[in-house]
Amino acid sequence: MKVSIICTNYNKEAWIEEAIQSFLNQKCNFDYEIILVDDASSDHSPQIIEHYAKQFPEKLKPFFIKKILELQKHGLRFVS
């Protein structure tokens, strides 16, 4: 069984890298994925998320919402 961690983000470039690192540093005896949903951020959050998604494609699945507040409609679509 794979556990899905869903993390939402909106303009939190100061904290998103720390959150991603924290998820990736978890030691556990089960498989997990990180679904990171960005809700149309206008700061550098999307670039930070994309950077980590390229480094950890097997763990981090980014989803970029283009319109603010569409997040709730799409987050669960990516749970495996």
MMTF fields as JSON, N, C-alpha, C and O atoms, coordinates in Angstrom:
{
  "mmtfVersion": "1.0.0",
  "mmtfProducer": "UNKNOWN",
  "numBonds": 319,
  "numAtoms": 320,
  "numGroups": 80,
  "numChains": 1,
  "numModels": 1,
  "chainsPerModel": [1],
  "groupsPerChain": [80],
  "chainIdList": ["A"],
  "bondAtomList": [4, 2, 8, 6, 12, 10, 16, 14, 20, 18, 24, 22, 28, 26, 32, 30, 36, 34, 40, 38, 44, 42, 48, 46, 52, 50, 56, 54, 60, 58, 64, 62, 68, 66, 72, 70, 76, 74, 80, 78, 84, 82, 88, 86, 92, 90, 96, 94, 100, 98, 104, 102, 108, 106, 112, 110, 116, 114, 120, 118, 124, 122, 128, 126, 132, 130, 136, 134, 140, 138, 144, 142, 148, 146, 152, 150, 156, 154, 160, 158, 164, 162, 168, 166, 172, 170, 176, 174, 180, 178, 184, 182, 188, 186, 192, 190, 196, 194, 200, 198, 204, 202, 208, 206, 212, 210, 216, 214, 220, 218, 224, 222, 228, 226, 232, 230, 236, 234, 240, 238, 244, 242, 248, 246, 252, 250, 256, 254, 260, 258, 264, 262, 268, 266, 272, 270, 276, 274, 280, 278, 284, 282, 288, 286, 292, 290, 296, 294, 300, 298, 304, 302, 308, 306, 312, 310, 316, 314],
  "bondOrderList": [1, 1, 1, 1, 1, 1, 1, 1, 1, 1, 1, 1, 1, 1, 1, 1, 1, 1, 1, 1, 1, 1, 1, 1, 1, 1, 1, 1, 1, 1, 1, 1, 1, 1, 1, 1, 1, 1, 1, 1, 1, 1, 1, 1, 1, 1, 1, 1, 1, 1, 1, 1, 1, 1, 1, 1, 1, 1, 1, 1, 1, 1, 1, 1, 1, 1, 1, 1, 1, 1, 1, 1, 1, 1, 1, 1, 1, 1, 1],
  "groupList": [{"groupName": "MET", "atomNameList": ["N", "CA", "C", "O"], "elementList": ["N", "C", "C", "O"], "formalChargeList": [0, 0, 0, 0], "bondAtomList": [1, 0, 2, 1, 3, 2], "bondOrderList": [1, 1, 2], "singleLetterCode": "M", "chemCompType": "L-PEPTIDE LINKING"}, {"groupName": "LYS", "atomNameList": ["N", "CA", "C", "O"], "elementList": ["N", "C", "C", "O"], "formalChargeList": [0, 0, 0, 0], "bondAtomList": [1, 0, 2, 1, 3, 2], "bondOrderList": [1, 1, 2], "singleLetterCode": "K", "chemCompType": "L-PEPTIDE LINKING"}, {"groupName": "VAL", "atomNameList": ["N", "CA", "C", "O"], "elementList": ["N", "C", "C", "O"], "formalChargeList": [0, 0, 0, 0], "bondAtomList": [1, 0, 2, 1, 3, 2], "bondOrderList": [1, 1, 2], "singleLetterCode": "V", "chemCompType": "L-PEPTIDE LINKING"}, {"groupName": "SER", "atomNameList": ["N", "CA", "C", "O"], "elementList": ["N", "C", "C", "O"], "formalChargeList": [0, 0, 0, 0], "bondAtomList": [1, 0, 2, 1, 3, 2], "bondOrderList": [1, 1, 2], "singleLetterCode": "S", "chemCompType": "L-PEPTIDE LINKING"}, {"groupName": "ILE", "atomNameList": ["N", "CA", "C", "O"], "elementList": ["N", "C", "C", "O"], "formalChargeList": [0, 0, 0, 0], "bondAtomList": [1, 0, 2, 1, 3, 2], "bondOrderList": [1, 1, 2], "singleLetterCode": "I", "chemCompType": "L-PEPTIDE LINKING"}, {"groupName": "CYS", "atomNameList": ["N", "CA", "C", "O"], "elementList": ["N", "C", "C", "O"], "formalChargeList": [0, 0, 0, 0], "bondAtomList": [1, 0, 2, 1, 3, 2], "bondOrderList": [1, 1, 2], "singleLetterCode": "C", "chemCompType": "L-PEPTIDE LINKING"}, {"groupName": "THR", "atomNameList": ["N", "CA", "C", "O"], "elementList": ["N", "C", "C", "O"], "formalChargeList": [0, 0, 0, 0], "bondAtomList": [1, 0, 2, 1, 3, 2], "bondOrderList": [1, 1, 2], "singleLetterCode": "T", "chemCompType": "L-PEPTIDE LINKING"}, {"groupName": "ASN", "atomNameList": ["N", "CA", "C", "O"], "elementList": ["N", "C", "C", "O"], "formalChargeList": [0, 0, 0, 0], "bondAtomList": [1, 0, 2, 1, 3, 2], "bondOrderList": [1, 1, 2], "singleLetterCode": "N", "chemCompType": "L-PEPTIDE LINKING"}, {"groupName": "TYR", "atomNameList": ["N", "CA", "C", "O"], "elementList": ["N", "C", "C", "O"], "formalChargeList": [0, 0, 0, 0], "bondAtomList": [1, 0, 2, 1, 3, 2], "bondOrderList": [1, 1, 2], "singleLetterCode": "Y", "chemCompType": "L-PEPTIDE LINKING"}, {"groupName": "GLU", "atomNameList": ["N", "CA", "C", "O"], "elementList": ["N", "C", "C", "O"], "formalChargeList": [0, 0, 0, 0], "bondAtomList": [1, 0, 2, 1, 3, 2], "bondOrderList": [1, 1, 2], "singleLetterCode": "E", "chemCompType": "L-PEPTIDE LINKING"}, {"groupName": "ALA", "atomNameList": ["N", "CA", "C", "O"], "elementList": ["N", "C", "C", "O"], "formalChargeList": [0, 0, 0, 0], "bondAtomList": [1, 0, 2, 1, 3, 2], "bondOrderList": [1, 1, 2], "singleLetterCode": "A", "chemCompType": "L-PEPTIDE LINKING"}, {"groupName": "TRP", "atomNameList": ["N", "CA", "C", "O"], "elementList": ["N", "C", "C", "O"], "formalChargeList": [0, 0, 0, 0], "bondAtomList": [1, 0, 2, 1, 3, 2], "bondOrderList": [1, 1, 2], "singleLetterCode": "W", "chemCompType": "L-PEPTIDE LINKING"}, {"groupName": "GLN", "atomNameList": ["N", "CA", "C", "O"], "elementList": ["N", "C", "C", "O"], "formalChargeList": [0, 0, 0, 0], "bondAtomList": [1, 0, 2, 1, 3, 2], "bondOrderList": [1, 1, 2], "singleLetterCode": "Q", "chemCompType": "L-PEPTIDE LINKING"}, {"groupName": "PHE", "atomNameList": ["N", "CA", "C", "O"], "elementList": ["N", "C", "C", "O"], "formalChargeList": [0, 0, 0, 0], "bondAtomList": [1, 0, 2, 1, 3, 2], "bondOrderList": [1, 1, 2], "singleLetterCode": "F", "chemCompType": "L-PEPTIDE LINKING"}, {"groupName": "LEU", "atomNameList": ["N", "CA", "C", "O"], "elementList": ["N", "C", "C", "O"], "formalChargeList": [0, 0, 0, 0], "bondAtomList": [1, 0, 2, 1, 3, 2], "bondOrderList": [1, 1, 2], "singleLetterCode": "L", "chemCompType": "L-PEPTIDE LINKING"}, {"groupName": "ASP", "atomNameList": ["N", "CA", "C", "O"], "elementList": ["N", "C", "C", "O"], "formalChargeList": [0, 0, 0, 0], "bondAtomList": [1, 0, 2, 1, 3, 2], "bondOrderList": [1, 1, 2], "singleLetterCode": "D", "chemCompType": "L-PEPTIDE LINKING"}, {"groupName": "HIS", "atomNameList": ["N", "CA", "C", "O"], "elementList": ["N", "C", "C", "O"], "formalChargeList": [0, 0, 0, 0], "bondAtomList": [1, 0, 2, 1, 3, 2], "bondOrderList": [1, 1, 2], "singleLetterCode": "H", "chemCompType": "L-PEPTIDE LINKING"}, {"groupName": "PRO", "atomNameList": ["N", "CA", "C", "O"], "elementList": ["N", "C", "C", "O"], "formalChargeList": [0, 0, 0, 0], "bondAtomList": [1, 0, 2, 1, 3, 2], "bondOrderList": [1, 1, 2], "singleLetterCode": "P", "chemCompType": "L-PEPTIDE LINKING"}, {"groupName": "GLY", "atomNameList": ["N", "CA", "C", "O"], "elementList": ["N", "C", "C", "O"], "formalChargeList": [0, 0, 0, 0], "bondAtomList": [1, 0, 2, 1, 3, 2], "bondOrderList": [1, 1, 2], "singleLetterCode": "G", "chemCompType": "PEPTIDE LINKING"}, {"groupName": "ARG", "atomNameList": ["N", "CA", "C", "O"], "elementList": ["N", "C", "C", "O"], "formalChargeList": [0, 0, 0, 0], "bondAtomList": [1, 0, 2, 1, 3, 2], "bondOrderList": [1, 1, 2], "singleLetterCode": "R", "chemCompType": "L-PEPTIDE LINKING"}],
  "groupTypeList": [0, 1, 2, 3, 4, 4, 5, 6, 7, 8, 7, 1, 9, 10, 11, 4, 9, 9, 10, 4, 12, 3, 13, 14, 7, 12, 1, 5, 7, 13, 15, 8, 9, 4, 4, 14, 2, 15, 15, 10, 3, 3, 15, 16, 3, 17, 12, 4, 4, 9, 16, 8, 10, 1, 12, 13, 17, 9, 1, 14, 1, 17, 13, 13, 4, 1, 1, 4, 14, 9, 14, 12, 1, 16, 18, 14, 19, 13, 2, 3],
  "groupIdList": [1, 2, 3, 4, 5, 6, 7, 8, 9, 10, 11, 12, 13, 14, 15, 16, 17, 18, 19, 20, 21, 22, 23, 24, 25, 26, 27, 28, 29, 30, 31, 32, 33, 34, 35, 36, 37, 38, 39, 40, 41, 42, 43, 44, 45, 46, 47, 48, 49, 50, 51, 52, 53, 54, 55, 56, 57, 58, 59, 60, 61, 62, 63, 64, 65, 66, 67, 68, 69, 70, 71, 72, 73, 74, 75, 76, 77, 78, 79, 80],
  "secStructList": [7, 3, 3, 3, 3, 3, 3, 3, 3, 1, 1, 7, 2, 2, 2, 2, 2, 2, 2, 2, 2, 2, 2, 2, 6, 7, 7, 7, 1, 1, 3, 3, 3, 3, 3, 3, 3, 3, 3, 1, 7, 1, 1, 1, 2, 2, 2, 2, 2, 2, 2, 2, 2, 2, 2, 7, 6, 6, 6, 3, 3, 3, 3, 3, 3, 1, 1, 6, 6, 7, 2, 2, 2, 2, 4, 4, 4, 4, 7, 7],
  "xCoordList": [0.84, 0.0, 0.89, 1.921, 0.492, 1.22, 0.4, -0.807, 1.062, 0.437, 0.651, 1.75, -0.402, -0.313, -0.377, -1.317, 0.63, 0.679, 0.293, 0.944, -0.749, -1.168, -0.791, -1.216, 0.008, 0.453, -0.027, 0.211, -0.694, -1.162, -0.272, 0.338, -0.212, 0.66, 0.048, -0.528, 0.189, -0.136, 0.813, 0.703, 1.731, 2.67, 3.421, 3.493, 3.967, 4.739, 6.179, 6.723, 6.79, 8.15, 9.123, 10.121, 8.86, 9.757, 9.715, 10.655, 8.642, 8.474, 8.37, 8.546, 8.091, 7.798, 9.007, 8.849, 10.194, 11.384, 11.582, 11.888, 11.411, 11.538, 10.487, 10.786, 9.279, 8.222, 8.565, 8.415, 9.024, 9.386, 10.526, 10.48, 11.546, 12.678, 12.21, 12.673, 11.304, 10.787, 10.068, 10.26, 9.251, 8.567, 9.575, 9.453, 10.567, 11.546, 12.455, 12.958, 12.668, 13.566, 12.902, 13.562, 11.623, 10.925, 11.458, 11.64, 11.702, 12.121, 10.905, 10.392, 10.449, 9.274, 9.392, 10.203, 8.585, 8.648, 7.512, 7.085, 7.036, 5.996, 6.307, 7.031, 5.752, 5.955, 5.016, 3.886, 5.487, 4.646, 4.957, 6.017, 4.011, 4.182, 3.756, 2.933, 4.324, 3.982, 3.285, 3.879, 2.049, 1.3, 1.295, 0.67, 1.992, 2.145, 1.342, 1.648, 0.313, -0.605, -0.381, -0.548, -0.002, 0.218, -1.0, -1.407, -1.568, -2.811, -2.534, -2.876, -1.914, -1.661, -0.785, -1.067, 0.262, 1.182, 1.817, 2.116, 2.017, 2.665, 4.096, 4.769, 4.564, 5.949, 6.796, 6.426, 7.905, 8.788, 8.482, 9.26, 7.376, 7.001, 6.966, 7.518, 6.34, 6.286, 7.668, 7.859, 8.616, 9.967, 10.644, 11.349, 10.435, 11.008, 10.398, 11.111, 9.1, 8.409, 8.907, 9.189, 9.016, 9.481, 10.904, 11.224, 11.747, 13.126, 13.151, 13.868, 12.38, 12.34, 11.657, 12.053, 10.652, 9.965, 10.912, 10.822, 11.81, 12.801, 13.832, 14.307, 14.18, 15.153, 14.568, 15.282, 13.281, 12.635, 11.335, 10.265, 11.416, 10.185, 9.407, 8.199, 10.09, 9.404, 8.617, 7.74, 8.92, 8.258, 7.331, 6.249, 7.752, 7.042, 6.287, 6.872, 4.976, 4.117, 3.538, 2.646, 4.035, 3.519, 2.259, 2.077, 1.421, 0.242, 0.076, -0.002, 0.024, -0.036, -1.41, -1.782, -2.148, -3.456, -3.213, -2.415, -3.882, -3.682, -4.621, -4.371, -5.697, -6.696, -6.858, -7.084, -6.746, -6.839, -8.161, -9.212, -8.087, -9.198, -9.745, -10.791, -9.086, -9.462, -8.867, -9.188, -8.018, -7.28, -8.161, -7.864, -9.224, -10.058, -10.667, -10.911, -10.912, -11.537, -10.583, -11.025, -9.272, -8.315, -7.401, -6.832, -7.234, -6.239, -6.314, -5.285, -7.488, -7.622, -7.519, -7.442, -7.515, -7.407, -6.113, -6.04, -5.086, -3.766, -3.378, -2.24, -4.29, -4.007, -4.015, -4.947, -2.964, -2.921, -3.418, -3.441],
  "yCoordList": [-1.173, 0.0, 1.242, 1.273, 2.251, 3.509, 4.582, 4.699, 5.351, 6.472, 7.719, 7.96, 8.507, 9.756, 10.927, 11.053, 11.777, 13.003, 14.13, 14.336, 14.852, 15.975, 17.26, 17.512, 18.061, 19.345, 20.444, 20.39, 21.425, 22.551, 23.758, 23.895, 24.623, 25.784, 26.968, 26.829, 28.138, 29.388, 30.464, 30.898, 30.877, 31.963, 31.747, 32.651, 30.572, 30.265, 29.896, 28.926, 30.671, 30.327, 30.291, 29.573, 31.035, 31.046, 29.728, 29.417, 28.948, 27.725, 26.443, 25.354, 26.544, 25.336, 24.409, 23.189, 24.958, 24.111, 23.315, 22.124, 23.956, 23.268, 22.159, 21.077, 22.425, 21.41, 20.212, 19.067, 20.469, 19.378, 18.559, 17.329, 19.234, 18.528, 17.653, 16.524, 18.174, 17.416, 16.15, 15.081, 16.265, 15.081, 14.064, 12.87, 14.532, 13.628, 12.961, 11.864, 13.605, 13.064, 12.051, 11.499, 11.802, 10.851, 9.439, 8.994, 8.75, 7.348, 6.509, 6.626, 5.675, 4.855, 3.518, 3.357, 2.576, 1.237, 0.993, -0.146, 2.033, 1.926, 2.919, 3.895, 2.647, 3.517, 4.716, 4.59, 5.864, 7.053, 7.945, 7.846, 8.811, 9.814, 11.157, 11.228, 12.207, 13.563, 14.227, 14.399, 14.593, 15.31, 16.764, 17.128, 17.582, 18.98, 19.832, 19.902, 20.474, 21.248, 22.731, 23.21, 23.437, 24.878, 25.602, 25.355, 26.49, 27.178, 28.544, 29.58, 28.534, 29.749, 30.766, 31.964, 30.293, 31.194, 32.187, 31.861, 33.404, 34.437, 34.709, 35.579, 33.972, 34.11, 33.036, 32.57, 32.641, 31.639, 30.207, 29.295, 30.006, 28.654, 27.646, 26.555, 27.964, 26.968, 26.524, 25.351, 27.432, 27.072, 26.153, 25.219, 26.412, 25.57, 24.175, 23.175, 24.112, 22.823, 22.049, 20.855, 22.707, 22.059, 21.532, 20.447, 22.288, 21.859, 20.525, 19.604, 20.421, 19.185, 18.053, 16.894, 18.374, 17.341, 16.705, 15.506, 17.491, 16.95, 16.088, 15.099, 16.45, 15.675, 14.381, 13.388, 14.384, 13.236, 12.864, 12.899, 12.513, 12.233, 11.022, 10.925, 10.102, 8.916, 9.212, 8.435, 10.324, 10.672, 11.88, 11.894, 12.881, 14.162, 14.357, 14.357, 14.524, 14.757, 16.167, 16.403, 17.094, 18.457, 18.629, 17.96, 19.518, 19.888, 21.386, 21.894, 22.084, 23.541, 24.013, 23.841, 24.607, 25.173, 26.556, 27.337, 26.845, 28.127, 29.221, 30.406, 28.824, 29.783, 29.627, 28.52, 30.703, 30.668, 30.03, 30.277, 29.22, 28.531, 27.342, 26.808, 26.915, 25.69, 24.474, 23.333, 24.722, 23.684, 22.575, 21.397, 22.927, 21.927, 20.944, 19.79, 21.372, 20.515, 19.458, 18.423, 19.707, 18.857, 18.031, 17.049, 18.371, 17.724, 16.216, 15.547, 15.67, 14.224, 13.452, 12.223, 14.118, 13.432, 12.659, 11.718, 13.038, 12.466, 11.423, 10.954, 11.056, 10.022, 8.67, 8.349, 7.873, 6.57, 5.444, 4.291],
  "zCoordList": [0.0, 0.0, 0.0, 0.672, -0.746, -0.797, -0.082, -0.293, 0.755, 1.445, 0.601, 0.101, 0.446, -0.305, 0.66, 1.444, 0.591, 1.384, 0.443, -0.581, 0.777, -0.058, 0.657, 1.785, -0.015, 0.532, -0.406, -1.613, 0.147, -0.662, -0.414, 0.646, -1.408, -1.308, -2.041, -3.121, -1.423, -2.104, -1.575, -0.428, -2.419, -2.097, -0.778, 0.055, -0.598, 0.614, 0.264, 0.793, -0.625, -1.041, 0.131, 0.073, 1.178, 2.341, 3.111, 3.842, 2.962, 3.746, 2.925, 3.472, 1.636, 0.863, 0.762, 0.807, 0.627, 0.537, 1.83, 1.783, 2.959, 4.249, 4.38, 4.884, 3.932, 3.992, 3.113, 3.538, 1.896, 0.983, 1.571, 1.559, 2.082, 2.694, 3.857, 4.018, 4.65, 5.787, 5.321, 5.899, 4.292, 3.747, 3.234, 3.509, 2.491, 1.881, 2.912, 2.671, 4.046, 5.072, 5.998, 6.879, 5.816, 6.684, 6.479, 5.346, 7.563, 7.537, 7.916, 9.029, 7.008, 7.284, 6.57, 5.659, 6.987, 6.414, 5.418, 5.23, 4.799, 3.776, 2.654, 2.847, 1.503, 0.355, 0.46, 0.933, 0.022, 0.045, -1.145, -1.764, -1.445, -2.483, -1.91, -0.996, -2.456, -2.033, -3.211, -4.276, -3.02, -4.047, -3.614, -2.617, -4.368, -3.997, -4.971, -6.161, -4.441, -5.264, -4.996, -3.875, -6.041, -5.93, -6.502, -7.638, -5.706, -6.065, -6.694, -6.124, -7.872, -8.661, -7.923, -7.946, -7.278, -6.573, -7.535, -8.683, -7.045, -7.856, -7.389, -7.941, -6.379, -5.929, -6.621, -7.699, -6.033, -6.646, -6.203, -6.485, -5.524, -5.09, -6.236, -6.089, -7.37, -8.451, -8.934, -9.254, -8.988, -9.42, -8.401, -8.78, -7.132, -6.078, -6.149, -6.068, -6.299, -6.402, -7.619, -7.52, -8.745, -9.977, -9.82, -10.306, -9.15, -8.901, -8.149, -8.541, -7.084, -6.3, -7.063, -6.936, -7.843, -8.626, -9.636, -9.902, -10.195, -11.138, -10.421, -10.979, -9.201, -8.425, -7.87, -7.73, -7.554, -6.909, -7.629, -7.023, -8.901, -9.665, -9.157, -9.374, -8.484, -7.972, -6.698, -6.319, -6.035, -4.771, -4.886, -4.3, -5.633, -5.647, -6.954, -8.038, -6.827, -7.986, -7.865, -7.049, -8.664, -8.582, -9.431, -10.449, -8.998, -9.771, -9.607, -8.488, -10.718, -10.686, -11.155, -12.315, -10.232, -10.54, -11.151, -10.632, -12.217, -12.902, -12.409, -12.63, -11.744, -11.284, -9.773, -9.285, -9.05, -7.588, -7.146, -7.737, -6.115, -5.465, -6.251, -5.882, -7.303, -8.0, -7.291, -7.624, -6.333, -5.618, -5.057, -5.252, -4.374, -3.717, -4.712, -4.361, -5.924, -6.929, -7.468, -7.966, -7.374, -8.058, -7.164, -7.641, -5.919, -5.06, -4.995, -5.084, -4.843, -4.682, -5.99, -5.962, -7.118, -8.415, -8.553, -9.343, -7.799, -7.996, -6.964, -6.962, -6.097, -5.107, -5.806, -6.544, -5.566, -6.244, -5.368, -5.798]
}
